[in-house]
Amino acid sequence: MTYILALDQGTTSSRAILFDKNGNNIQAIQRELDQIFPQPGWVEHDPMQIWETQLTVAQELFNNPSLPKNVSPDDVVAIAITNQRETTVLWDRHTGQPLANAIVWQDRRTTEYCDTLRQSGKQAAIQQKTGLVLDSYFSASKLRWLLDSIPGARERARRGELAFGTIDTWLVWNLTAGKVHATDPSNASRTMLFNLHTLDWDDELLELFNIPRSLMPHIVPSSGVLGTTEPSLFGRSIPIASLIGDQQAATFGQTCFQPGMAKITYGTGCFMLLNTGSHPVASQNQLLTTIGWQYPTDKITYCLEGSVFMGGATIQWLRDGLGIINSSSEVEALAQTVHDVDDTYLVPAFTGLGAPIWDGRARGTIVGMTRGTTRAHLARAALEAIALQAAGVLSAMIEDSGIALTEIKVDGGASNNNLLMQMQADFIGIPVIRPRITETTALGAAYLAGLATGFWKDQNQIASQWAMNHRFEPSISASDRDKKLKRWHQAVQRAREWAEN
């Protein structure tokens, strides 16, 4: 039996998963990742911990006697890599050591700098080139901050001594012992330094952010063998056959191969992508135009995307910040002990608000509480907040694309929460479809690696493996939906006003 090994490096954990030819998850191992919060609004990771946890879980798949399958590295056809996007790492090309902690996509430290660029009229040109809203979410301002803040870093970068990468690039560098410095278009398109039209790093943007081109990785297709692992890591060299950002990977794993197909992934954040085909669609509603994936033939698939910063992380806050649940899995049962939120709304703008609002100064807010408000109401309000944020993104996406979606696929850990999925169907007014395999991020990356190596024949074979687990139909009236959305918008406005005062 042969397998694809998917490395799924996310915001809160590193995972390794083996997939067989039927797309089944044969076995998986996961390790959590420390979250570092040096200051309010700052979020960091230790790059060495990212690499060490990712390598450890991959090696444990072959050396853990408690796992059901006796699999060796010789059974692996290829490695697939999918990753948290925008998170920025700067390291020494000679030693391979990072110069500082990675700045995570959620980090807001460069908000004021981005505001300055916006006030100087740079927004339109940046959006035209990159498809992105000018925001600290993306890598460019993070990389600029590192170069400005680490003594000597900018001069060393000019001398070609340093390397930049998003997490895919960092993993590939380490897997190949520094032989390959590469990224793919899906990740490159999240840096705010990549031109969607030329499909290359943009010299004017590099100059604007004062970033030497020598820092930048080589751009390779999302599907295709780009190198092999250092033999000492797994006892043999294994081809690395795909790189793709996590949300694009989930879209591919959901087999959203045709224009007009869309998915929502519920992870640390909440991300909605719509396949728009072979041409980029410019957003009029502050959504992102991004690359979905690229095949070796240079065929590009574009997507519209809406990014919500606090999805599953909202539930983690209930657990770690408030302590009202002991584990994330408890939230559904607790929320079901009350029939509604009793007009209580939680706006989880802990790191600002993403699409379609893009307000980096907004802060987390709870409104409508009374003496009768309980932890169950807060739990239910947290679930509603996730679904309501996604509903706002979907509304903007429909307006931008002109496509009236008739259903939407869902995946990610929180998609297993039936109450949340019912809320989502209610608040968007169309059916929500959950697949049999909800961990589609790793699966999508595996599919791309498998296509590159002949493990799977084509997209049709992959599409035939997709299977539905459950369909959630809307259960509230249009008028009740409108009332809920109106109340939510009022709560969001309160969160935004707080930063203004």
N, C-alpha and C positions, 0 to 999 in steps of 0.2 A: 504494500500500500504506500502511496506517495502523498505528500501534503504540501500546502503552502503555509509558511510561518509568517503571521502578521504581527508586527510590532506596533502597538497602539499607545503612543505616548500622549496622554491627556493632561489636563490642568491639575487634576487631583490624584492621578495614579499613572503608573506604567504597567502595561499588560502585554502578554504574549499569548497568542491564540493559534492553534493548529486547525486548518480547514481541510476537509477532504474534497473529492471531486463533485460531491453533491451539495457542496456549500455548507456542510454541517460543521459545527464547532466540536471538534474532537476532544480537546482539553485546553484549559486556559489557566494562567496564573497571573495574579495582580499584586502590586505593592503600592501603598499610598505614598504620596509625595508631600513633603512639608510645605506649608504655605507661610511665606515670610512677609510681615507687614511692618516695615521700618517706620513709616509715618502714615497718618490718615490719607487714604487715597493711593498709597503706594503698595504694589504687590510684586513680590520677587520669588524666584526659585533658585536653588543651588544647581548650576549646570552639571556639576560632577555627580550630584545625587540623581539627576535625571538620567545620565548615562549609566551610572552604576545600577540603579533599580531596573532600567530597561534591559541591560545585559543580564542581570541576575535572573529575572523572570524568564528570559529566553533560554538561558542555560538550564534552569530548573525544569523546564519542560522535558528535558532529556535525562535528568539525573534524579528526579524525585520518585522514590519507590512507591509513594502513596497514590500516584496517578494511575488511572485505569489502563492506559495504553503504554506499551513498551516501545517507544519511538526513539530512533537515533537520528543524528544529523544527516545520515546517509539517506533517510527517507524524505528529506526536504528538497523540493524542486527549486524553490526560490524564496526569498524574503521580501515581504511587502512592508512599507513604512507609511504610517499615517500619524498625524501629529496635531497638537494644539497649534494654532496659527498666530502670527503677529508677534509672539513672544521672541525676544531679541537677545542673542548671545554674541559676545565679542571675545575672541581668544587669540592667543599667541600661536602663530603658525609653526614655530620651531618646537615649543614645549607641549603644545596642545592644551595648555592650561587657560581657563577663562580669566579675564581681567577683573571681573566683577560678577555679582549675581545676575542671572537673567532677569530682564524686565518683562513681566507678564502682560499679556494682552489687556487685562483688566486695569492695569496701572494708569493713573491719571496725572502723573507728575508733570507732564508736558502740556497740560491743558492751556495754560496761559500763553505759551509759545505758539500753539496752534491758533489761539484767539488773535494773536498779533499778526500771523500770516493771513488770517481771514480778513482782518481789518485793513490790511494792505492790499487787498483785492486779489489774492492768489487762489481763492477757492475755485473759481470757474475753470482756470487753466489746469489745475491739479485734477479736478473731476473729469475734465474732458480727456486727459491723458490716461488716468488710472481707473476711472469709474468709481472712485472712492470719495466719500465725504471727508473734508479736512478735519481730522480728529486725532487725538492722542492714542486712540485704539490701535493705530497701525504702527509699523516698525520704524518708519523714517525718523520721526521725532525722538523715539526712544534711542536709536542708534546715535543720533546727533548728541543727545544728552550724555551718553556714555563717553563719546569722544571728547566732549567739553569738560566732563567732570573727573575723568581719570587722568592724573598727571602724566603728561608725555604721550598720551594715547593718540592724539591727533597727528603728531609728528611721526610716531611709529607707523601709523596707518599709511601716511604718505610714502614712507619708505618700503611699504609692502610687507611689513612684519606681522600684521594682524589680519584676522579673518572675521567676517560677519556671517551669521546664519540664523535663520529661524530653526525650529527644533529638528525638522527633517534633515537640514544641512549638518547640524551638530551631531546627530546620530550617525549619519553617513560618514562624516569625517572620522569618528571614533571606530566605527565598524571596519573601515578600510585602513586604519592606522595612518590617517592623514593623506592617503593617496588620492581621495576624491573629495572635491569641494564643490558641491552641486545642490541645486534645488530644482523644483518643477514649476511650471507656470501657475498652478493653483496656489502655491505658497508665495511665489514671486508677486503675484497680483495682489497680495495682502500687505505689501511693504510700503506702498505709496511711492515707490521708486521705479516701478515697472510700467512700461507703456503698453496698454492693451492692443494698440494698433500695430506697432512695430514688433511686438513680442520680444522686447529686449529692455535692459536697464536704460533709463532715459537720462541723457547727459544734462539736460536742463534741470531736472529734478535733483540729480546728484549734486549739482552746483548750488541749487536753492538750499538744500539741507546741509551743504558743506561736507559731503561724504565722498571720499576718494573711491574711484571705480575699482581700485586694486583690492578693496575689501570684499567685493561682491562675488558670490558663487556663480559657477557656470550653470546655465539653464538647460535642462534636459527634459524630454517628454515624461509625462506622468506614468506612462506604461512603456517599459523597455529596460533592458539590462544596462545598468550604468556603472557597475563595478562588482567586485566580489569581496566577501569578508576576509579579514585577516585569519589565516588558517588556525592560529592558536586559540581563537575564541570558541570554535565549535569542533575542533579536530579536523576540519577540512574547510576549504573555501566554498562558500555558498553564494550564488548570484543574488544581487539586490536588483529586483525587477520592477519596483514601482515606488514612487513618491507621490503623496497627495495629501493636501490639507484635510483635516478631519471632517469638516462639513461637506466638502465636495465628495469625499470618500463615502459618506453616508448616503448622499444622493445617488451615487453610482451603485452602492449596495442595495438601495431600494429599487433598482432597475428603472430609474427615471431617465430613460434614454431618449425619449421623444420630447420635442418642444411642447410646453403646456403641462408637463408632469411636475409635481412639486412634493416636497417632504418637509416635516419639522423634526428636528432632533432635539431631545431634551437631555442635555448634559449639564455641565457646570453653568453654561449659559443656555440660551434657547435660540435655535437657528433655523430659519426657513429659507429654502432655496427653490427656485423655479427655473427649469431648463428653458432657455430662450433660443436654443439652436446654434447655428454657425455664425451668428452676427451679434455683437453686443447691443443691448437695449439700454439707452440712457434713461436714468430715473429722474422723474420730476417730483418725487416725494421722499427724497433723502434715503432711498435704498441704495444698495451697492451693486454696481455692475462688476462681475468677477468672472474669472475663468473657472470652468468646472473641471475639465481635464483635457489632456492632449495625448493623442496616439503617436506612435513613431512616424506615421505618414504625414505629420504636421496638422492633422485635422483637429480643430479646436472646438470645444463645446463651451458656450457662455451661459451664465446664470444671472438672475437677479437674486439678491440676498438681503434679508433683514436679520440683524443681530441683536438679541436681547442679552444684556450682560449677566443678569442674575436669574437663572433658571433653577437647576438643582441646588445651586449655591444658596438660594433662599431657604431651602429646607435644611441645609447644613447650618445655616445661621440659627434656625430654631433649635437645632441640637447643640451646637457649640457656643453660640452667643447667649441665647436665652435659657437653654437647658430645660425646655419644656417637653422634649422627647429624648429618649436615650439612643435611638438609632433612626435613620431616615425612613426605614421601612414602617415605622410606627405612625407616620403622619396621616396616612389614609384612614386607619381605624379611628384615630383621635378626631379627625375632621368630620367623620360620619356620625359622631355622637351629637352633633347639632345639625339642624335642618338648613340653616343658612348662616351668613356671616353677621347677621343682626346689624346691617349697615356699617360694618367695620371694614376698612380697606387698608391693606399694607402695600405701600409702594416701595419695592426693594431697590431704591436708587443708591445703593451703598457705594458704588463706583460710578455714579452718574447714570444717565439714561441713554440707551442705544437707539436703534431705528424704531420708528421713523422720526424721533424727536431730536436725538443727538444733543443732549444737554449734559456736559461734563461736570457742571456745577450743582446739579440737582442732588439731593441727599435723601436717604431713606426716611420714610414718613409713615406713621400710622394715624389714621383719622377715624372718627366716629365711635371711639370707645366710650363705654359707660361703666357704671359699677357692676353691670351684669355681664360684661365681657370676660370671657374665660380663655384659657389656653386653647381650648377646642375651637373657639371662634378665630383665634390667631392662626391656628393650623389651617383652618379652612380658607381664611383670607390669603394665606401664603400660596396655597394651591390655586386659588382664583387669580392671584397676581400673575402667576406664570402663564395661565391661559389667556388672561386679558391682554398682557403684553403681546403675545403671539397674535391675538385677534387684530391688534393695531397694525402689526406688520402685514398681515394678510390683506387687510383693506387697502393699504398702500400698494401692495404688489398687484392686486387686481386692477387698480386704477392705472398703474404704470404700464402693465402688459396688455391691457384690454382683454385679458382672458378671464372668463367667468369660470373659475374652478368648480368642478362638481364633486370632488372629493380630495382628500389630502392624506398622504401616508405619514406615519409617525414612527419614530424609533428612539433609541437611547434608554438609559436606565429608568427614567421617570415615566416612560410610556407604558410601563407595566402597572402603573397606578390607575386603576379603573375609574376612580372618582375624578382624577385630573383629566383623563381622556374624555369622559362624559362632559365635564365642564368645557373642554376645548370644543367639542362638537356643538354644544349649546351656544357658545359665545361667537363662533364663526358662522354658524348656520348651515354647515355642510357636513356630510359624514366624515368621520376620522377612521382611517384604516390602519390597524396594527398588524404587522407581519408576524409570521411564526418565529423568525429570527429577528430580535430587536436590536442586537449589537451589530448593526449594519455598517458602522464605521470601519471596523477591522475587516469585515467581509468585503466591502467595496475595494479597499486596498488590495486584498487578496485576489479579487477578480481581475484587477488590472495587472497584477504580477502574473497571474495564470494565463491571461491573454497574451502576454509578452513571451511566455515560454511554451505555449502550446498545451498547457494544462487544461484550459478550456478553449473550445474551438472559436466561438464568436459570441456576440451579445444575445443572439437568439437562444443559445444553450443556457446562458446565464439567466435570462428572463424566465425560462421555463422552470427554474428552480424556486422562484419567488412564490410564497404561499401565505395566505391570509390567516391570522389568528383570530381577530375579532373586528367587527364593524360597529362603531358607535354612531348612532343617529341622533340628530338634534332633538331635544325633548321639551324646549321652552318656546313660547310664542315670539314672534318678531317684536312685538311691543315690549315684552319683558326683556328681551335681549337689548333693545334700544335703551331702556331705562338703566340696565346694568352698565352698559358702555358709557352712558352719560355720567353716571355717578363715578365711575372709574376715572374718567377724564378730569372730573373735578378734583379727585384725590391727587392725580398726577400734577395738576396745576399747583396744589398746595406744596408738593415736594419741590417744585421748581421755584416757587416764590420764596421758600426758606433761604435759598442761596442768594436771593436778590436783596434781602433785608440785612 
